[in-house]
Amino acid sequence: MARTRGWARDRARVTLDTMPSTPPEGEPAPADGSLPASALAELHGGAAGREPATFGVYVHVPFCASRCGYCDFNTYTATELGGGGAQARYAETVLAEIALAARVLGGRPPGGVATVFFGGGTPTLLPPDDLARILDAVDATFGLAPGAEVTTEANPESVTPQSLRALRRAGFTRLSLGMQSTATHVLRLLDRRHTPGRAAQAAVEAREAGFAHVNLDLIYGTPGETADDFAASLAAATAAGVDHVSAYSLIVEDGTRLAARIRRGEIPEPDDDVAADRYLAADEHLTAAGLHWYEVSNWARDGGACAHNLLYWRGGHWWGFGPGAHSHVGGVRWWNVRHPTAYGQRLGDGRSPAQARETLTPDDRHLEEVMLRLRLADGLPLASLASAEQGAARRAATDGLLLPAELAAGRAVLSRDGRLLADRVIRDLVTA
């Protein structure tokens, strides 16, 4: 499978709310959190030449019962925290940042909040009442739009039928469960705590609790995982009756236990070509089960796509609450201090928890539009590309990486081979 070489970079999970890697140095963020008038004008009234953008809220809950060996997200176990980082006071601290956001934004975003996403970490380590308090504050402060999507991530062992019913009563509409695999040896290598069947069982419990939208996350390409192991995981996910599956290739991040084990030679590095085989197997199985790809690593039934992630990929506005969370409003991106104690101290002192920020140039925003929109099944309009970029798109279509029929209709849309080499296609477009 020589054509799949380069897949190691193409497989990356794209999230902008709480980036695991070290953020750029940026420029100083104002102590009061204030934003430029131009950013606020774009949020409240749109901007010339730009589509109206929706507004979303991300809430980062940084607590985990234990740290998975592959994870480098901004998370902490109870033994790593003290003082102002206590879980019991966390909801109150987030409410303080919500109040600050209300002052900074100077009024409700047009249309209210379209999506809310609680991520982590493991948000469901907080009591349902705490999550409900935060959601109620978002609604009271900014207004939830009619039919707003409200998601929480969860580990399978962190929810029960009772807690799921409580979350549903509180207004949560979508649950995203970290399944990763049904193979015991794979879960062990990933340092996952749940038993092989627990994730699918939790998905069924969520549906019984009234959640119409349930996602299961899978990780493939773990050293020692066989094709049969992954096929069994896919079968279990679809048998659980979920309307969304995310499947990500294992990425070895510096500073993790997994990286250290590979460096010591205890386990081999993930194989790029195996990862490509797994991706193709996922696409075939999920498509046959009635789930269709709408982003490189995400498949959903009709009506099941994650609106919050689509907001990111389509360049919307969002405020990220919590330590390490990233936000974007009107071309200004900022990121909070990473440690929960420092986050709480800043808010306690009446200061913004933002560590730094950057103002995106028109070229920056164009680059991000190409990088993110091209990962979507509806691609991006050819008209949004410069002449040289359109030439690169035509060459990509000739190479079988973009769909010729879509290109003729005025859109750049990845083929299945193109999805395997998405970063290559993007790189060729933006450097043309």
N, C-alpha and C positions, 0 to 999 in steps of 0.2 A: 504493500500500500504506500508506494513512494510519494503519491500525491498528498498524503496527509502530513508529511513532515512540516513542522511549523505549527502543528496543532497545539503545542504546549502553551503558546501565547493566546491562541484563538479561543481556548476553552474558558477563559477567565470569567468569573461571575461579575457582572456589572451592577454595582450598587453605589449610590452616592450619598446615602444618609449617614452612615457611620463607617467610613472607610477604614479597613484594617491596617493599611500601610501608613507610613509616616506622612503627615500632610506637608505641603510646601511651607516654607518659612512665612510667606505672606507679609502683609503690612499690619501695623497696629490696629486693633479694633477699639472703637470708642468705648469708654467705661460705661456709658449709658446705653450702648447698643444701637445708637442711632444709625440710620441708613441715608444714603444720598437721596435727594429729592427725585432724581431721575429714576431710581429704583422703585420708590414708592409710587411714582406716576405710572410706571409700567404695570405695577401690581393692580392699582385701582382703576386705571383707565386704558390700559393697553398701550402700545407704542406703534408708531408708523412702521409699516412693513413687517409687523409681527402678528401672528395669530393670537387671538385671545387665549390666555393660559389659565389653567385651573390652579387652585391652591390646595395643598395637602399639608398634613401634619405627621411628623415622625416622632415617636417617643422611644428613646433608647433606655432600656432597663438593663443595667450592666451586670446583673448578678447571675451566677451559675452555681449549681450544687458541686460541680467538679469541672475541671478544664479538659476539654477534648484535646487529644494530642496533636491534631492538625490545625487547630483554631488559633488565629492571631488577632481576633476581634478584640475590641476594648471591653473585656469582661473580667470579673473578679469573683473569687469565692469568698465565703464569709471569713475564712481565716486570713485573707489578705487585706481585710478592711478593718478600720477602727474609727473611732470618733465620728466625724460627720458623714462617714460613708455607710451608716447603718441602714439596712433595708427598711426598718420600721418607720423611719422618717423620710423615706425617699419620695413618697407621693407628695408630701408637703413641700419638698424642695422643688419638684417639677411644677407645682402650682405657682411658686414664686416666679419661675421663668415664664410661665404662661402670662402672668400679670405684666411682666416686663415686655413681652412680645406685643401685648395689647397697646402699651404706651408707644412702642416703636412704630407699629404699623399704622397707628392713627385712624383706626376704624376697621370695620369688618371687610374682608376681601369680597369683591363682587361675587355673588353666588354662594358665599359661605365656604365651608370646608368640604371638598368633594371626597377626600379620602383621609383616613387615619390609620397609621400602621404602628403597632407596638412591636419593637424588635429587640434583639439582645445579643448575647445574654439569653436569659430565660424569663420573659415577662411574667409567666404564670407561676414563678416563685413568689411573686407578690400576691397577697390575698385578692380575690375578685373584687372586694369592696374598694381596695386601693386603686385598682385599674379603673373601676367604675367612677371613682372620684375624679381621676384625671380626665376621663372621657367627658364627664359632665361639665368640667371646667372648660374644656375645649369648646363644647357646644354653647355654654353660657357666654363665653368670651367672643367667639368668632362665628358661631352658628353653623351647625351641620346642615349641609345641603340636603334636600329631599332625596332619599335613596342613597345616602352616603355609604361608601364601603368602609367598614371598620374591621381591621384585621389584628389579630394577635398571633405571634409565634408562640410555640410551646414545644417542650420536649414531651415525648409520650408518657413518661413516668411522672410528669408534673401536673397532670390533669386527672380529674375523676368525673364520673357522670354528674355528680353534684356541682362541682366547680364549673363544668361546661354549661350546665343549665343556668347558673348564676351569671356567667359571662353573657350568655344569650339574652337573659332578661335585662342586663345592663346596656344592651344596644350593640354588642359585637355581632357582626354579620359573617365573618370569615375567620377560619382557623388554619394556620400553617404549621404542620407538624414535621419535626426533624426525624425522618425514618432512617435515611442513609442506606440501610441494607437489611436483608433478612438472614444473612449468613452470620452465624455466631462468631466465626474467626475474624470476619471483617469488622464487626462491631467491636470486638476485643482490641484489634489493632488500632481502631479509631478512638479507643477509650470511651465508647458510648456505654451508658449504664442500663438502657432498657433491654428487655428480652426481645428476641427476633420477631415475635408476633404482636408485641404491645402496640406498635405504631398503627398497624391496620385496625386493631381493636379500638384504639382511641379515635380513629377516624369514624368508625361506625358509631361510637358513643356520641361523637360530635353531631353527626347527622340525626341521631335519635333525640339530641338535645335541641334540635331546630336549626342547626347551621346548614344553610343551603349550599354554602361554598366552603370546601375543605381542600387544602393542598397537602401533598406529601412531598418532602424533599428527598432526593436520592443522591448519593455520591457513588461514582463509578471509577474504576481504574486503580483501586486500592491494591497494593502489592499482595499477592496471594489470592485475590478474587478471580474466580473462573467465569467463563461465559455462562455456565449453568447457574452459578451463584447470582449473577446479575439478572439473568432471565427469571429466576425465581422471585427476585425483588420486584421486578416490573410486574410480574403476574400478581403478586400480593397487593401491590399498589392499586392496580386497576380493579382487582376483585373487591377491594374495600369500598368501591363505589364513589370515589372522589371525583371532582370535576376539574382538578388541576394537578399536574405533576411537574415539579422542577427537577432537572437532572444535571448535575454538575460534575465535571471531572475533578478528581482529587488534585489539588495544587499544594505543593510543599512550600510552606512559607518559612522564611528565615526566623529563627528564634523560637520555633515550636519544638515540642518533644519529638514529633515525627521527623523533623529536619535533623535533629541531633542523632536519632537512631539510624537514619540513612547515612549520615556523615561517618558514623562509627562502623558502618558496614553490617549492621544487624539485619536490615531489610533492604531490598533493592529499591531503586528509584522507580516511580511510575513510568510505564512505557507509553510513549506518545501514540504509537500505532494501535496498541491495545485500547487506549482511550478512544481513538477514532472508531474502532470496531464497536465499542460499547455505545457510542453515540448513535451510530447507524442502527444498532439493535434497538435502542430506545425509540428512535423515530419510527421504525417499522412497527414495533409492538404498540406504542401509544396511538399511532394513527389508526391501526387496525381496531383498537379499542374505542375509537370515536373521539379521541383527543387530538387536536391539531396544533401544530407549532404556531406560536404567534410572536415568539422571541427565540433567539438561538437556543436557549437552555430551558424554555418553558412551553408546555403543551396544555391546552384547556379544551373543555367542551364548549359549545356555543353558550355565551353569556358567562363563562367562568374565568375569563382573563383577569389578572390582577390589575385593577384600575390604578392602584397606588404606584406600582412599578411602571405602568404606562405613563403616568405623570412624569416620572424621572426621565424616561426614554424620549419623551416628547418635549422636554425642556420647560416643564411647568415651574411654578413657584412652590416652595415648601419651607416650613420652619421645623428644624430638628431640635427637639428638647432632650436634654440629658447630657451626661459627660461624653465627650468625644463625638457628639452628633454634628453633622454637617447641615447647613441650610443654604438655600438659594432664593433670592428675591431680586428680580429685575436686573440680572447680570452681575449681582454681587453675591459671592459665596463666602461663608465664614464657618468656622469650626470651633467647638467648645473645648475647654481644657478637658483632659482625658480622665483624670482621677476623680472619683466621686466626692472625696473629701474636699479637694480644691474647688470643685463645682459648687458644692454646698456652701463653702465659705464665701465665695464671691457673691452668690445670691443673698446670703445672710448679711453681707456688707452693703447690699443695695447696688451692686455692680453687675454688669453683664458677664456671663460666664465665657464669652467668646475669647478664644486665645489669639486669633488673628483672622484676617480676611483677605480676599483678593477681588479686584474688579476685573471682570472678563472683558477683553477687547472684542471687537467684532470678529476678528480672526479666530479668537478662542472659541467664541460661541458657534461659529461656523464649523470648526473642527469637532466640537462636541455634538453638533447636530448630525454631522456625517457619521461619527463614531457610534452614536446611540440609535439613531433612526434606521441605519442600515441593518441593525440587528433584528429589526422587526419584520414580520411577514408582509406588511404593507410597504416596507422600504421607505425610500424618500423620493420626492419629486426630482426628476432630472433637471428641471428648471432652477432648482436651488444650488446646482453645481456650476462652477465656472467652466468656461469652454475647454480648458485643458483637462479638468476633472471629468467632463462628459466624454472626452476622448479616452481617458483611462477606463471609464465605465464601459464603453463600447469594446475595448480590448478585453475586459474582464468577461463580457458576454461571449466573445469569441472563444475564450478559454473555458467556457462552461461554468463560470463562477457567478454570473448574473443571468437571470432569465431573459432571453432575447425578446420574447413576446411582451413581457412587462416593459422592457426598455423601449420597444417600439411604441408602447402606449404612454410613455413619458415617465416611467418610474424605474428606479434602480432597486431590484429585489434579488436577494441572494437565492441561488439554486441550492440543492442539498450539498453538493460539493463545495459551494461557496460558503455554506455555514461552517464546514470543517475548516475553512481557511479565511474566516471573516476578517481577522486582523490584517492578513495580507491584502485583501481587497480594499479595506479601509486605508491602509498605508499607501497603496498605489494611487488611490483617489486623491488623498490630501497632499501627496508629494508630487503630483503631476505638474 
